[in-house]
Amino acid sequence: MSDRAKVAMQEYLNHFLGNMDIVNSREVCKFLEVSKLSFSPEYGPKLKEDYVMAKHLPKLAKDDDSDKCCACHWFNCCNDNWQKVWAVLKPGFLALLADPLDTKPLDIIVFDVLPALAGNTEGRASLAAEVKERNPLRHAFKVTCGSRSIRLRTKSSGKAKDWVAAINDAGLRPPEGWCHPHRFGSFAPQRGLTEDGSQAQWFVDGRAAFDAIASSIEDAKSEIFICGWWLCPELYLRRPFHEQASSRLDALLEAKAKQGVQIYILLYKELALALKINSVYSKRKLLSIHENVRVLRYPDHFSTGVYLWSHHEKLVIVDYQICFIGGLDLCFGRYDTHEHKVGDNPPSVWPGKDYYNPRESEPNSWEDTVKDELDRGKYPRMPWHDVHCALWGPSCRDVARHFVQRWNYAKRNKAPYEEAIPLLMPQQHMVIPHYMGRSKEIEFESKNAEENKKGIKRQDSFSSGSSLQDIPLLLSQEAKELDSCTLSPKSNGLDTTASKSVSFAFRKSKIEPAVADTPMKDFVDDLGSLDLYNEKSSDVKRQPEAELSDSDWWEMQERAAQGGFVDEAGQVGPRTSCRCQIIRSVSQWSAGTSQIEESIHRAYCSLIDKAEHFVYIENQFFISGLSGDEIIRNRVLEALYRRIMRAYNDKKCFRVIIVIPLLPGFQGGLDDAGAASVRAIMHWQYRTICRGQNSILHNLYDLLGPKAYDYISFHGLRAHGKLFDGGPVATSPVYVHSKVMIIDDRAALIGSANINDRSLLGSRDSEIGVLIEDKEFVDSWMGGNPWKAGKFALSLRLSLWSEHLGLHRGEINQIIDPMIDSSYKDIWVGTAKMNTTIYQDVFSCVPSDLIHSRLALRQSIAYWKERLGHTTIDLGIAPTKLESYHNGEVREVDPMERLKSVRGHLVSFPLDFMSKEDLRPVFNESEYYASPQVFH
């Protein structure tokens, strides 16, 4: 056959096989002896598929008597329990189908990290192995992954060997190598080491994140995955709520479900005695939306024996193309802006129970959501501070893989025979899926940013201009090219994030091709180094006064020229190319894995150890232990202590800045009999920070003296305002719910995990996060010296700091360098101390360094209640007039006048609050008999 004929035939076949409607027909699949999954490139290249016999599946309806496990026709060795099924091996899973033309798996094993062999740190257990049968005519092999092991038979010994070799090879196939741990022991490899389309974008506070999530849901074409600790179907993702009825979560999901989008929602099934999040109501409400909405709640506490731990991830994944990850659940109380308002009367932003303050009252029922739980004229809401991020590219598929793994595990345990709840298959590559219709052609009508709209024309696959599907599907070495997702008109890829939500940034759209996933050398790296410093700061040259002009990365002036998401408050970051790695906390109970994965914990410790200049942390909790602590087992605190001591011994400047809630966000006054949980958490936090032999400040002060405070500081956030026009002036702590760490303005860790044993040990709460290391750098400053800062990490820190410090656009350059005294001591610490003093003068609010005992707290509460007639649980109502003494005369001042001097929300964390009390539960409190692990 001539070369010319070969090329012509190949072109014809590729063109032919590019039409999904044709190749997935029964006739073509039968002729080629393949299944429909062979030509679904989103699941990765075709590896191996054939008929096998399985015993563990429910009885299938068959029209023939072909269920034979061997060639024997004389002996009845094949009983009815063994059934013939079609097995399909892909790079990330093994699926069993009733028929080659089915796309719905009867069973699936999603490959995951295998246990190490005993006494061998390098070797791993095998994914598949041959099994010796008593009957020599039978030939079997077993596949073991996680908590599952299935046994399959073939018709010959050779076929069994082929399957074993193919499966073991697939589990270690680079770049993923799903059966071998990657850096930090994570299931997921580092992404973005090549130009694979890995991108990230941050969001600060609920308004920015919820608007982006709503836009992505509106653009969904195929499937939506949602995973949450708490989900409220009546949540408005945009405000004012009376103008945004269509943005209510249940309405958004209903509209997409009616369009055929498949929606899968995984809820944490709480212990009703301990939590009031009412997932039963949420499930019932969601299932009533449409048949295309599927919901699972997990775990079953009695059958699993899991009572203390929770599923804590917060995920939204749309079409395997974009995912949202971070601290925000889609539930009441989370929507907020950088202003962190304490009042909303009459309601326009927070309807009904969304006006939420768990310190004052937790609703007993969430069913009547429009009815207020709190008196808006008397009580402030609790402002909510959070950080979320969006991911594109391979990291998005890694997050989706985690969801699929958890969904399948929950389905097998909760609804094994429920056909309406399907098993899911994880996607491997980003392609133009066949469900989006026939071939598409992108036309760029204009490259002008003001007219940056993309038109998509649909053509018949056989039309002369159709080339997008001309992909050599039969050539396995080119299969990875299917991951290409390019916006270049010369490319065969398509940006399927939809024209409206290509990016939620305020930057001009820059068309950059995202190249395919390529194999990585040495993809296994358990605790590999962090390449944060590949850009040498010595190359930076000093610029004039505006050394880092806002337009370098902020580019706010260009936002109005963009379609899609617009945010003028600096709450949305630039969409940047970066190196990403998904990290998580999972174990057998939470995800069915055979290994406990604590890659978030390892990442925290590694990042801190390799930090060169500063560590900035925001977290809901800060409970950790030093080396030798036998109660608290996570070692984030030890990593911080060692890094500070190293800087001190090297006589170098190093900063650790930690922002946490002023009080735990649980109901009950600090002196109330029913608030033992609040006091218990406070005990463990103070034990970590400053009280006793296990605290970091105690140990640092012993060695460094007062210089300890040059290295580490603790802060909280507080807000104030009038509850309504002419109403009382109120304050409330801003609840810090973000879980973020920024290192040297070059790396950021964002996720759902708190800094405590529950979140970090892996065997307790399930968590997920992402480590983002910058690839795009800008000129900046560090410790008075030029520094190459990462665009993602630097812009996130500046957004957070400008919000906390109340800085305006023109003042951002004051905090570019976080190390120098004028930024850290004068602005950061100085603002915190000034704000703390003003709040104390106006409100005498708690927590406060002036109150050291429960007796003093009782006396203060009694005094202010008598004086004001009404106050909040934490003394958050100001007197109508403040009395001040001036030249021996008493002057009355409006509290709002005094509060005008408050800048932003930053306050000092009260290290001496309740310092004379043992805050642990006592014998007459029910918490005394609970495991202490619940609180830390």
BATOR-435428 format. One record per residue (C-alpha): x, y, z. Coordinates in steps of 0.25 Angstrom, whole numbers, padded with zeros to 4 digits, always signed. Layout:
<lumkols>
XYZ;...
</lumkols>
This chain:
<lumkols>
+0000+0000+0000;+0006+0013-0004;+0009+0024+0006;+0000+0033-0001;-0011+0023+0000;-0008+0021+0015;-0009+0036+0018;-0022+0037+0010;-0028+0025+0018;-0023+0031+0031;-0030+0044+0028;-0042+0038+0024;-0043+0029+0036;-0040+0041+0045;-0051+0049+0039;-0060+0037+0040;-0057+0034+0054;-0059+0049+0058;-0074+0048+0057;-0078+0043+0070;-0092+0040+0065;-0087+0030+0054;-0076+0023+0062;-0085+0021+0074;-0095+0014+0066;-0097-0001+0068;-0092-0005+0055;-0079+0002+0055;-0076-0002+0069;-0079-0016+0066;-0070-0016+0053;-0058-0010+0061;-0061-0019+0073;-0060-0007+0082;-0069+0000+0092;-0075+0014+0092;-0065+0018+0103;-0054+0015+0092;-0058+0028+0085;-0060+0036+0098;-0047+0043+0098;-0050+0051+0111;-0048+0038+0118;-0034+0037+0113;-0028+0028+0102;-0033+0014+0099;-0024+0004+0107;-0031-0010+0107;-0045-0015+0107;-0052-0029+0105;-0062-0038+0111;-0059-0044+0125;-0067-0051+0136;-0071-0045+0149;-0078-0051+0161;-0081-0039+0170;-0091-0031+0161;-0106-0032+0162;-0113-0041+0153;-0114-0036+0139;-0125-0039+0129;-0118-0046+0117;-0124-0051+0104;-0114-0062+0101;-0106-0073+0109;-0093-0067+0106;-0089-0066+0121;-0077-0076+0120;-0064-0074+0128;-0057-0084+0120;-0057-0093+0107;-0063-0105+0115;-0076-0109+0109;-0077-0123+0116;-0077-0119+0131;-0086-0109+0138;-0075-0101+0144;-0081-0088+0141;-0092-0085+0151;-0102-0074+0150;-0094-0065+0159;-0084-0062+0149;-0088-0053+0138;-0082-0048+0125;-0079-0033+0125;-0071-0023+0116;-0058-0018+0124;-0052-0005+0119;-0039+0000+0124;-0035+0015+0124;-0023+0022+0130;-0031+0025+0142;-0041+0014+0144;-0046+0000+0141;-0061+0000+0137;-0070-0012+0136;-0082-0010+0126;-0094-0019+0123;-0091-0017+0108;-0081-0011+0100;-0091-0001+0095;-0095+0004+0109;-0088+0016+0115;-0094+0014+0129;-0084+0006+0137;-0089-0006+0146;-0077-0004+0154;-0064+0004+0154;-0051+0004+0161;-0045+0018+0161;-0030+0016+0163;-0024+0022+0176;-0011+0022+0183;-0007+0007+0187;-0001+0004+0201;+0014+0002+0202;+0019-0012+0203;+0023-0016+0217;+0038-0011+0220;+0039-0005+0206;+0037+0010+0205;+0039+0010+0190;+0030-0002+0185;+0015-0002+0185;+0005-0013+0185;+0000-0017+0172;-0013-0012+0166;-0016-0025+0159;-0011-0040+0161;-0014-0053+0156;-0022-0063+0165;-0020-0077+0165;-0033-0085+0163;-0035-0099+0168;-0041-0103+0154;-0030-0103+0144;-0040-0099+0133;-0043-0086+0141;-0034-0073+0139;-0036-0062+0149;-0030-0049+0153;-0033-0039+0164;-0033-0024+0165;-0031-0017+0178;-0032-0002+0181;-0036+0005+0193;-0045-0003+0202;-0050-0011+0190;-0045-0024+0183;-0053-0030+0171;-0050-0044+0165;-0051-0046+0150;-0050-0058+0141;-0045-0059+0126;-0045-0070+0116;-0030-0073+0116;-0018-0071+0125;-0012-0062+0114;-0024-0053+0115;-0023-0052+0130;-0008-0049+0129;-0011-0038+0119;-0021-0032+0128;-0012-0032+0140;-0001-0025+0132;-0010-0015+0126;-0017-0011+0139;-0004-0010+0146;+0002-0001+0135;-0010+0008+0135;-0009+0010+0150;+0005+0016+0148;+0004+0023+0135;+0010+0037+0135;+0007+0048+0137;-0003+0044+0147;+0001+0031+0152;-0011+0030+0161;-0006+0018+0169;+0007+0024+0174;+0007+0036+0183;+0012+0050+0178;+0018+0061+0185;+0013+0063+0200;+0007+0049+0198;-0004+0054+0190;-0013+0046+0180;-0011+0057+0170;+0001+0061+0162;+0007+0075+0161;+0000+0082+0149;+0005+0094+0141;+0019+0089+0140;+0017+0089+0125;+0007+0098+0118;-0005+0090+0121;-0015+0101+0123;-0014+0101+0138;-0020+0114+0143;-0026+0120+0156;-0033+0132+0160;-0036+0136+0175;-0049+0142+0181;-0050+0150+0194;-0063+0149+0202;-0076+0143+0197;-0082+0153+0187;-0070+0151+0178;-0070+0136+0179;-0085+0134+0178;-0086+0143+0166;-0075+0135+0159;-0082+0122+0163;-0095+0126+0158;-0089+0130+0145;-0083+0116+0143;-0095+0109+0147;-0103+0117+0136;-0093+0113+0126;-0093+0098+0129;-0095+0089+0117;-0094+0075+0123;-0092+0073+0138;-0091+0080+0151;-0084+0074+0163;-0087+0081+0177;-0081+0076+0190;-0083+0083+0203;-0083+0083+0218;-0096+0091+0218;-0105+0095+0206;-0117+0104+0206;-0126+0102+0193;-0132+0116+0196;-0119+0123+0196;-0118+0135+0187;-0105+0136+0179;-0107+0150+0175;-0113+0162+0183;-0121+0170+0185;-0129+0158+0186;-0143+0164+0182;-0137+0168+0168;-0129+0154+0167;-0140+0144+0168;-0134+0135+0157;-0121+0135+0164;-0126+0126+0176;-0119+0113+0176;-0131+0104+0174;-0136+0113+0162;-0122+0112+0156;-0121+0097+0157;-0136+0095+0152;-0133+0103+0140;-0121+0095+0136;-0127+0082+0140;-0139+0085+0130;-0128+0087+0119;-0123+0073+0122;-0111+0076+0130;-0108+0065+0140;-0106+0070+0155;-0100+0062+0166;-0100+0067+0180;-0092+0061+0191;-0097+0066+0205;-0091+0063+0219;-0101+0056+0227;-0099+0062+0241;-0102+0057+0254;-0115+0064+0257;-0112+0065+0272;-0099+0073+0270;-0102+0081+0258;-0115+0089+0253;-0112+0089+0238;-0123+0080+0234;-0118+0073+0222;-0131+0064+0221;-0139+0077+0218;-0128+0081+0208;-0128+0067+0201;-0143+0067+0200;-0144+0081+0194;-0133+0078+0184;-0139+0065+0180;-0153+0072+0177;-0146+0081+0167;-0145+0071+0155;-0141+0057+0152;-0128+0061+0147;-0124+0065+0161;-0118+0054+0169;-0114+0055+0184;-0106+0047+0193;-0104+0049+0208;-0093+0042+0215;-0089+0036+0225;-0099+0027+0231;-0094+0029+0246;-0099+0016+0251;-0095+0007+0240;-0081+0013+0238;-0079+0016+0253;-0074+0030+0249;-0080+0040+0259;-0069+0050+0262;-0064+0054+0248;-0071+0061+0236;-0069+0064+0221;-0064+0078+0221;-0061+0080+0206;-0067+0092+0198;-0067+0089+0184;-0075+0093+0171;-0070+0087+0158;-0076+0090+0144;-0074+0082+0132;-0060+0077+0137;-0056+0091+0132;-0056+0100+0144;-0057+0097+0159;-0058+0105+0171;-0051+0102+0184;-0049+0109+0197;-0056+0112+0210;-0070+0116+0205;-0082+0107+0206;-0094+0110+0198;-0102+0113+0210;-0108+0124+0219;-0099+0134+0226;-0088+0133+0216;-0091+0144+0206;-0083+0157+0209;-0075+0168+0203;-0062+0175+0207;-0071+0185+0215;-0075+0174+0225;-0088+0181+0229;-0094+0178+0242;-0109+0182+0239;-0119+0181+0228;-0132+0187+0232;-0141+0187+0224;-0136+0175+0218;-0130+0176+0204;-0117+0168+0204;-0120+0157+0215;-0134+0151+0214;-0140+0144+0226;-0130+0134+0232;-0119+0138+0223;-0118+0150+0234;-0109+0141+0242;-0102+0142+0255;-0099+0128+0261;-0093+0135+0274;-0107+0140+0277;-0116+0129+0272;-0116+0117+0263;-0129+0114+0256;-0136+0101+0260;-0143+0099+0247;-0138+0104+0233;-0151+0101+0226;-0157+0115+0227;-0145+0122+0222;-0152+0136+0219;-0155+0137+0234;-0145+0145+0242;-0138+0137+0253;-0132+0150+0259;-0139+0164+0262;-0132+0173+0252;-0134+0185+0261;-0127+0179+0273;-0116+0169+0268;-0105+0171+0257;-0102+0160+0247;-0089+0153+0248;-0080+0158+0236;-0074+0147+0229;-0060+0147+0223;-0055+0136+0214;-0046+0133+0202;-0050+0124+0190;-0043+0121+0177;-0046+0116+0163;-0037+0106+0155;-0037+0102+0141;-0029+0091+0134;-0024+0078+0139;-0025+0082+0154;-0040+0084+0151;-0041+0070+0147;-0033+0065+0159;-0044+0072+0168;-0055+0065+0160;-0048+0052+0161;-0048+0054+0176;-0063+0056+0175;-0065+0044+0167;-0057+0036+0177;-0066+0041+0188;-0079+0040+0181;-0077+0025+0176;-0072+0021+0191;-0085+0028+0196;-0094+0021+0186;-0089+0007+0189;-0091+0009+0203;-0104+0017+0203;-0111+0013+0190;-0104+0001+0184;-0117-0004+0176;-0123+0010+0173;-0123+0011+0158;-0126+0026+0159;-0113+0028+0166;-0102+0025+0156;-0087+0022+0158;-0079+0033+0151;-0066+0031+0143;-0055+0042+0145;-0051+0049+0132;-0036+0050+0128;-0035+0060+0117;-0042+0073+0113;-0048+0071+0100;-0060+0076+0092;-0070+0065+0097;-0079+0059+0088;-0091+0063+0097;-0089+0078+0092;-0093+0074+0079;-0086+0072+0066;-0074+0079+0061;-0072+0094+0065;-0065+0105+0058;-0060+0117+0066;-0061+0130+0059;-0054+0142+0065;-0062+0154+0061;-0053+0164+0067;-0040+0164+0075;-0044+0177+0081;-0046+0176+0096;-0058+0185+0095;-0065+0175+0085;-0058+0162+0091;-0070+0153+0088;-0068+0139+0082;-0078+0133+0072;-0079+0118+0071;-0085+0113+0058;-0089+0098+0058;-0087+0091+0045;-0089+0077+0040;-0077+0068+0043;-0076+0065+0028;-0076+0079+0023;-0064+0084+0016;-0060+0094+0027;-0061+0084+0039;-0047+0080+0044;-0049+0081+0059;-0052+0066+0060;-0040+0062+0051;-0033+0056+0062;-0025+0043+0060;-0033+0035+0071;-0027+0022+0067;-0012+0026+0069;-0010+0025+0084;+0003+0033+0084;-0005+0045+0080;-0017+0043+0090;-0011+0053+0100;-0013+0064+0089;-0028+0062+0092;-0026+0071+0104;-0023+0083+0096;-0033+0094+0100;-0028+0106+0091;-0034+0119+0087;-0025+0121+0075;-0032+0121+0062;-0022+0111+0056;-0024+0101+0067;-0034+0089+0067;-0038+0093+0082;-0050+0100+0087;-0050+0109+0100;-0063+0102+0106;-0064+0111+0118;-0074+0118+0110;-0073+0132+0105;-0079+0139+0117;-0070+0133+0127;-0056+0131+0121;-0051+0138+0133;-0057+0146+0144;-0045+0155+0144;-0044+0170+0141;-0033+0167+0132;-0034+0168+0117;-0036+0155+0110;-0023+0150+0105;-0023+0138+0096;-0013+0128+0101;-0013+0114+0096;-0013+0103+0107;-0005+0092+0102;-0008+0077+0105;-0004+0069+0117;+0010+0063+0115;+0017+0052+0123;+0026+0057+0134;+0039+0051+0137;+0041+0047+0151;+0026+0049+0154;+0027+0043+0168;+0032+0052+0179;+0026+0049+0193;+0032+0062+0199;+0038+0069+0188;+0044+0083+0188;+0036+0095+0186;+0041+0103+0174;+0037+0117+0179;+0050+0124+0176;+0053+0121+0162;+0052+0135+0159;+0064+0143+0164;+0061+0156+0171;+0074+0162+0167;+0069+0164+0153;+0059+0174+0158;+0063+0188+0156;+0058+0199+0165;+0046+0207+0159;+0042+0221+0163;+0032+0223+0174;+0021+0215+0168;+0030+0203+0167;+0018+0193+0166;+0008+0201+0159;-0006+0196+0161;-0009+0194+0147;+0002+0184+0146;-0007+0174+0152;-0020+0181+0157;-0024+0187+0143;-0037+0192+0149;-0039+0202+0138;-0041+0191+0128;-0052+0184+0136;-0063+0192+0130;-0059+0188+0116;-0061+0174+0119;-0074+0165+0119;-0076+0155+0130;-0073+0157+0144;-0069+0171+0148;-0064+0175+0162;-0059+0189+0166;-0055+0186+0180;-0043+0178+0177;-0050+0165+0182;-0046+0157+0169;-0032+0154+0165;-0026+0153+0152;-0027+0139+0145;-0013+0135+0144;-0005+0123+0139;+0001+0115+0150;+0006+0102+0156;-0005+0095+0164;-0006+0083+0172;-0019+0078+0179;-0017+0073+0193;-0027+0067+0202;-0030+0060+0215;-0037+0046+0213;-0037+0032+0219;-0045+0019+0218;-0057+0025+0225;-0058+0037+0216;-0054+0033+0202;-0052+0018+0203;-0037+0019+0201;-0027+0009+0207;-0017+0020+0211;-0019+0032+0220;-0016+0044+0212;-0011+0056+0220;-0005+0064+0208;-0011+0077+0213;-0004+0075+0226;+0009+0072+0219;+0008+0084+0210;+0006+0093+0221;+0019+0089+0228;+0027+0088+0216;+0023+0102+0211;+0026+0108+0225;+0039+0101+0226;+0043+0106+0212;+0038+0121+0214;+0049+0131+0212;+0042+0144+0217;+0028+0143+0223;+0016+0134+0225;+0002+0140+0225;-0009+0131+0230;-0024+0133+0231;-0032+0122+0237;-0044+0118+0245;-0036+0111+0256;-0022+0111+0260;-0020+0098+0269;-0007+0091+0267;+0005+0085+0274;+0020+0086+0277;+0029+0074+0276;+0026+0064+0287;+0011+0069+0289;+0004+0055+0291;-0010+0062+0290;-0010+0071+0278;-0003+0063+0267;-0002+0073+0255;+0011+0080+0254;+0008+0093+0247;+0012+0100+0260;+0025+0092+0261;+0028+0097+0247;+0026+0111+0250;+0034+0110+0263;+0046+0104+0256;+0045+0114+0245;+0045+0126+0254;+0056+0120+0262;+0064+0118+0250;+0062+0133+0246;+0066+0137+0260;+0079+0129+0260;+0082+0134+0246;+0079+0148+0250;+0069+0150+0239;+0056+0157+0239;+0044+0147+0238;+0029+0150+0240;+0018+0141+0243;+0004+0148+0243;-0008+0140+0247;-0023+0145+0246;-0033+0136+0253;-0047+0139+0259;-0048+0147+0272;-0058+0136+0277;-0062+0122+0272;-0075+0124+0264;-0084+0116+0273;-0096+0120+0281;-0095+0124+0295;-0090+0135+0304;-0076+0132+0309;-0081+0130+0323;-0093+0123+0320;-0095+0109+0325;-0098+0104+0311;-0086+0110+0305;-0076+0099+0309;-0072+0096+0294;-0068+0111+0292;-0060+0111+0304;-0053+0097+0301;-0049+0102+0287;-0044+0115+0293;-0036+0106+0303;-0029+0099+0291;-0026+0111+0283;-0020+0118+0295;-0012+0106+0298;-0006+0107+0284;-0004+0122+0284;+0001+0127+0298;-0003+0118+0310;+0005+0107+0316;+0018+0099+0312;+0012+0095+0299;+0009+0109+0293;+0018+0116+0283;+0018+0130+0290;+0022+0123+0303;+0034+0116+0297;+0038+0127+0288;+0038+0137+0299;+0047+0128+0308;+0058+0129+0297;+0055+0142+0290;+0049+0151+0301;+0040+0163+0296;+0047+0161+0282;+0037+0149+0280;+0026+0159+0276;+0035+0164+0264;+0034+0150+0258;+0019+0146+0261;+0006+0153+0263;-0008+0149+0265;-0020+0157+0260;-0035+0157+0258;-0046+0165+0250;-0057+0174+0255;-0068+0182+0249;-0078+0193+0253;-0090+0201+0248;-0104+0205+0251;-0114+0194+0251;-0124+0203+0243;-0125+0218+0241;-0126+0225+0254;-0124+0212+0261;-0114+0207+0271;-0099+0206+0267;-0094+0192+0268;-0082+0184+0266;-0079+0169+0263;-0066+0161+0261;-0064+0158+0247;-0064+0143+0246;-0051+0139+0239;-0055+0126+0232;-0044+0127+0221;-0034+0116+0220;-0022+0122+0213;-0007+0123+0215;+0002+0132+0206;+0017+0130+0206;+0027+0140+0201;+0016+0146+0191;+0020+0134+0182;+0011+0123+0187;-0003+0122+0193;-0011+0110+0199;-0026+0111+0199;-0036+0101+0203;-0046+0096+0213;-0036+0091+0224;-0035+0097+0237;-0022+0097+0245;-0026+0086+0255;-0025+0071+0256;-0039+0069+0251;-0036+0075+0237;-0021+0072+0236;-0019+0057+0241;-0026+0051+0229;-0033+0041+0237;-0044+0050+0243;-0051+0061+0235;-0050+0060+0220;-0044+0073+0213;-0039+0078+0200;-0030+0089+0196;-0020+0094+0185;-0006+0099+0186;-0004+0110+0175;+0011+0114+0172;+0012+0126+0163;+0018+0125+0149;+0015+0140+0145;+0024+0150+0153;+0023+0165+0155;+0034+0174+0161;+0032+0176+0176;+0039+0178+0189;+0043+0169+0200;+0050+0174+0213;+0054+0187+0206;+0060+0179+0194;+0055+0177+0180;+0047+0164+0179;+0040+0156+0168;+0026+0154+0174;+0016+0144+0168;+0004+0151+0161;-0007+0142+0168;-0001+0142+0182;+0003+0156+0183;-0010+0161+0178;-0018+0152+0188;-0010+0158+0199;-0011+0172+0195;-0026+0170+0194;-0027+0164+0208;-0018+0174+0214;-0025+0186+0208;-0039+0181+0212;-0034+0178+0227;-0026+0192+0228;-0037+0200+0220;-0027+0205+0210;-0032+0212+0197;-0026+0209+0183;-0016+0220+0184;-0010+0215+0197;-0007+0200+0193;+0008+0203+0191;+0009+0206+0206;+0008+0191+0208;+0015+0185+0196;+0027+0181+0205;+0021+0173+0216;+0034+0172+0224;+0039+0186+0226;+0035+0193+0239;+0027+0204+0232;+0018+0193+0226;+0017+0183+0237;+0019+0191+0250;+0014+0205+0247;+0002+0201+0238;-0002+0186+0241;+0001+0185+0256;-0002+0200+0258;-0015+0200+0251;-0019+0187+0259;-0016+0194+0272;-0023+0207+0269;-0035+0200+0265;-0035+0191+0277;-0034+0203+0286;-0046+0210+0279;-0055+0198+0280;-0052+0197+0295;-0054+0211+0297;-0068+0211+0290;-0074+0197+0293;-0065+0191+0304;-0068+0178+0296;-0062+0164+0298;-0053+0158+0296;-0044+0168+0303;-0030+0168+0309;-0036+0175+0321;-0045+0163+0325;-0037+0152+0331;-0048+0143+0338;-0062+0139+0337;-0066+0147+0349;-0060+0160+0343;-0068+0156+0330;-0081+0155+0338;-0079+0168+0345;-0077+0175+0332;-0089+0169+0325;-0098+0172+0337;-0093+0187+0337;-0095+0189+0322;-0109+0182+0322;-0113+0191+0334;-0108+0204+0327;-0113+0201+0313;-0125+0193+0316;-0121+0183+0304;-0108+0178+0298;-0103+0167+0290;-0097+0154+0295;-0083+0160+0294;-0086+0174+0298;-0088+0179+0284;-0097+0191+0286;-0091+0205+0288;-0098+0215+0298;-0105+0226+0291;-0095+0236+0295;-0080+0234+0300;-0075+0242+0312;-0061+0248+0311;-0054+0257+0320;-0047+0270+0314;-0041+0281+0323;-0049+0275+0335;-0062+0276+0328;-0071+0264+0323;-0074+0264+0308;-0084+0256+0301;-0079+0250+0288;-0087+0242+0277;-0081+0228+0277;-0081+0229+0261;-0072+0241+0262;-0062+0233+0270;-0063+0221+0261;-0059+0229+0249;-0045+0227+0253;-0046+0212+0251;-0038+0208+0239;-0043+0195+0232;-0046+0183+0241;-0033+0179+0247;-0032+0177+0262;-0022+0171+0272;-0025+0157+0277;-0027+0158+0292;-0016+0149+0297;-0020+0152+0312;-0035+0149+0311;-0039+0139+0322;-0025+0137+0325;-0028+0133+0340;-0039+0123+0336;-0037+0108+0332;-0047+0108+0320;-0048+0093+0319;-0061+0086+0322;-0064+0082+0336;-0071+0069+0341;-0085+0075+0341;-0085+0079+0327;-0088+0069+0316;-0076+0073+0308;-0067+0068+0319;-0071+0053+0315;-0069+0056+0300;-0056+0052+0294;-0047+0064+0294;-0044+0061+0279;-0057+0067+0276;-0052+0081+0279;-0038+0080+0273;
</lumkols>
